[in-house]
């Protein structure tokens, strides 16, 4: 199909359904940092089927429509996830049929050979009663495209983090096999495991899934503020400002103002900011 801003805006993103099991919830929690200390009983409720609690960011992998942008005509090999916003209406229920309905919100063209940004919204509800579970707004950077025009209304920019020193810092060690585990949640993009695919995308080695680092951030915010892990999140958003590689340590810097959180993630060994303009809300 001919690539144009309007053709992308009008693209019928497929609906998807998903019944989340306890195994799904536990696998996801393990893949984003919960249970990294097997003797920590405070985090056990996220990774043990008895009285299981679902991780706040679990909704990111629920009823995902798959790599639908491959069908729009974009350069799929050079597409990366650039920003993510999650609003949690209620915890993801287990053993309930869920459905997601998506729509493209905007195409922001930067010009020929400069790329473009495509934002789309995904609403997850129960399939029977349309009870809202989560709303997700995802922005993809199409680095190999551009020059097709702009359309729609882009999300408001995420705010910058404060200038002062953070209130909390929390280090998250990303396992060397993190991408191999995280892909079992459903994102099988070879960019994250295949060196040749990573090279075709412009990276010298496979990069971590953006939503894996995002999930680790969700875990770290709660763990830093409430070591008892009883606090929840009602929203979390951030920009993916640089890739993370498996085996690195992310330092999450957190500023708190009551229930409102601002954050960013650093990889000090490279002097890289990998998550920026982070915003979250405690529930």
C-alpha positions in Angstrom: 0.0 0.0 0.0 1.1 3.6 -0.6 2.5 5.1 2.5 0.8 8.3 3.6 -0.1 9.9 6.9 -3.8 9.4 6.2 -3.4 5.8 5.2 -1.7 5.1 8.5 -4.2 7.2 10.5 -7.1 5.2 8.9 -5.4 1.8 9.3 -7.8 -0.7 11.0 -5.7 -2.0 13.8 -6.9 -5.5 14.6 -8.8 -6.3 17.8 -7.2 -8.9 20.1 -8.4 -11.1 22.9 -6.5 -12.6 25.8 -7.3 -14.7 28.9 -4.5 -14.0 31.4 -3.6 -17.0 33.5 -1.6 -17.1 36.7 1.3 -18.5 34.7 1.2 -15.5 32.4 1.1 -13.0 35.3 4.0 -14.8 37.1 6.2 -15.0 34.0 5.6 -11.3 33.3 6.5 -10.3 36.9 9.7 -12.4 36.8 10.7 -10.8 33.5 10.5 -7.2 34.9 12.3 -7.7 38.3 9.8 -9.1 40.7 11.2 -12.1 42.6 14.8 -11.2 41.8 15.5 -12.0 45.5 13.8 -15.3 46.0 13.9 -14.8 49.8 12.1 -11.5 49.7 8.6 -12.4 51.0 7.4 -8.9 50.2 7.5 -9.4 46.5 6.4 -13.1 46.7 2.7 -12.2 46.1 3.6 -11.2 42.5 5.3 -14.5 41.6 3.5 -17.1 43.7 0.1 -18.4 42.7 -1.2 -18.4 46.3 -3.0 -15.0 46.8 -1.4 -13.8 43.5 -1.3 -10.1 42.9 -0.7 -8.9 39.3 2.1 -6.4 38.5 0.8 -2.9 37.7 2.4 -2.9 34.3 1.1 -6.3 33.3 -1.5 -4.6 31.1 1.2 -3.7 28.6 1.3 -7.3 27.2 -2.4 -8.1 27.4 -4.4 -8.5 24.2 -1.7 -6.9 22.1 -2.6 -6.6 18.4 0.8 -7.7 17.3 3.2 -6.1 14.7 0.4 -4.6 12.7 2.5 -1.6 11.5 4.4 -4.1 9.3 1.3 -4.0 7.1 1.2 -0.2 6.7 4.3 0.1 4.5 6.8 1.5 7.1 10.4 0.3 7.2 9.8 -2.3 9.9 13.4 -3.1 10.5 14.1 0.5 11.6 11.0 1.0 13.7 11.5 1.4 17.5 9.3 2.0 20.4 9.9 5.7 21.5 7.3 6.5 24.2 4.7 4.7 26.3 1.9 5.8 28.5 -0.2 3.4 30.6 -3.3 4.3 32.7 -4.4 1.5 34.9 -8.2 1.5 35.6 -8.1 -1.7 37.6 -5.7 -4.6 38.1 -5.6 -7.1 35.3 -8.0 -10.0 36.3 -7.1 -13.6 35.8 -9.0 -16.2 33.8 -11.3 -13.5 32.3 -11.6 -12.9 28.6 -10.2 -9.5 27.8 -10.3 -7.6 24.5 -8.3 -4.6 23.1 -9.5 -2.1 20.6 -7.0 0.2 19.1 -6.9 3.3 16.9 -4.2 5.4 15.4 -4.1 8.9 17.0 -1.4 10.8 15.0 1.4 10.7 12.5 4.1 13.4 13.0 6.4 13.7 10.0 9.9 15.0 10.4 10.7 15.0 6.7 12.2 12.8 4.1 14.9 10.5 5.6 14.3 12.1 9.0 11.6 9.7 10.1 8.2 10.1 11.7 6.4 9.3 14.9 3.1 7.3 15.0 1.0 7.2 18.1 -1.9 4.8 18.7 -4.2 4.2 21.6 -5.2 0.7 22.9 -8.2 0.3 25.3 -8.3 -3.0 27.2 -11.7 -4.0 28.6 -13.5 -7.2 29.7 -14.9 -8.8 26.6 -18.4 -9.4 28.1 -19.1 -6.3 30.1 -16.7 -3.7 28.5 -15.3 -2.9 32.0 -12.2 -0.8 31.4 -8.9 -2.4 32.5 -6.2 -0.1 31.0 -5.6 2.6 28.4 -2.3 2.6 26.6 -0.9 5.2 24.3 2.2 4.0 22.4 4.4 6.1 20.1 6.7 4.4 17.6 9.6 6.1 15.9 9.7 5.1 12.3 13.4 6.0 11.7 13.5 4.8 8.0 10.4 6.8 6.9 9.3 10.4 6.7 8.1 12.7 4.0 4.5 11.3 4.1 2.9 14.2 5.8 1.3 14.6 9.3 -2.2 13.8 10.4 -4.2 13.5 13.6 -3.6 15.0 17.1 -0.3 14.0 18.8 -0.3 13.4 22.6 0.8 16.3 24.8 4.6 16.1 25.5 5.6 14.5 28.7 7.1 16.9 31.2 10.8 17.1 32.0 12.0 15.8 35.3 12.9 18.3 38.0 16.3 20.0 38.1 17.1 19.2 41.8 18.5 16.0 43.3 16.1 13.0 43.3 14.4 11.9 46.5 15.2 8.2 45.8 17.6 6.2 43.7 17.1 2.6 43.1 19.5 0.3 41.1 18.0 -2.4 38.9 20.4 -5.1 37.6 19.1 -6.3 34.2 20.0 -10.0 33.7 22.1 -10.9 30.7 19.2 -13.2 29.5 16.5 -10.6 30.2 15.5 -10.2 26.5 15.3 -14.0 26.1 12.9 -14.2 29.0 10.8 -11.1 28.3 10.1 -12.2 24.7 8.1 -15.1 26.1 5.5 -12.6 27.0 4.7 -12.3 23.3 7.1 -9.8 21.7 9.1 -12.0 19.4 10.8 -9.2 17.4 14.2 -10.6 16.5 15.8 -7.2 17.1 16.0 -8.2 20.8 17.7 -11.6 20.4 19.3 -11.9 16.9 22.6 -10.1 16.3 22.0 -10.0 12.6 18.5 -8.5 13.0 20.0 -5.9 15.4 22.6 -5.0 12.9 20.0 -4.4 10.2 18.2 -2.1 12.6 21.4 -0.1 13.2 22.5 -1.6 16.5 25.8 -3.4 17.2 24.0 -6.0 19.4 20.5 -6.9 20.4 18.7 -4.4 22.6 16.4 -4.9 25.5 12.6 -4.5 24.8 11.6 -1.0 25.8 8.7 -2.4 27.7 11.0 -4.6 29.7 12.9 -1.6 31.0 9.6 0.2 31.5 8.3 -2.8 33.6 11.5 -2.7 35.6 10.9 1.0 36.2 7.4 0.2 37.5 8.8 -2.4 39.9 11.6 -0.1 41.1 9.3 2.9 41.8 7.2 0.8 44.2 10.2 -1.0 45.7 12.0 2.3 46.3 9.1 4.1 47.9 7.4 1.2 49.7 9.8 -1.7 50.5 6.7 -3.6 51.7 5.5 -3.6 48.0 1.9 -2.8 49.1 1.7 0.4 47.1 0.2 0.3 43.6 0.4 2.5 40.5 -2.5 4.0 38.7 -0.5 5.4 35.8 3.1 5.4 34.4 4.6 6.9 31.3 8.1 7.6 29.9 10.2 8.3 26.8 12.7 5.7 25.6 15.6 8.0 25.0 18.3 5.5 24.4 18.5 1.7 24.1 19.2 -0.6 27.1 21.3 -3.7 26.7 20.8 -6.9 28.6 23.3 -7.2 31.5 23.4 -3.5 32.3 22.4 -1.8 35.6 19.7 0.9 35.4 19.7 3.5 38.1 16.2 4.9 38.5 16.1 8.4 39.9 12.8 9.3 41.5 11.2 12.6 42.6 8.1 12.3 44.7 5.4 14.9 45.4 2.7 13.0 47.4 1.1 10.5 45.0 2.8 12.2 41.9 6.1 10.7 40.8 8.7 11.9 38.3 11.5 9.7 37.2 14.3 8.9 34.8 16.5 5.9 34.2 20.3 6.0 33.7 23.0 3.5 32.7 25.9 5.1 34.5 28.5 2.8 32.8 27.7 4.4 29.5 26.6 7.8 30.8 23.3 7.2 29.0 19.7 8.3 29.9 17.6 5.4 28.8 14.2 6.4 30.2 13.4 10.1 30.4 10.4 12.4 31.2 9.0 9.7 33.4 5.7 10.3 35.1 3.8 8.0 37.5 1.0 8.1 40.0 0.7 6.1 43.1 -2.6 4.5 43.9 
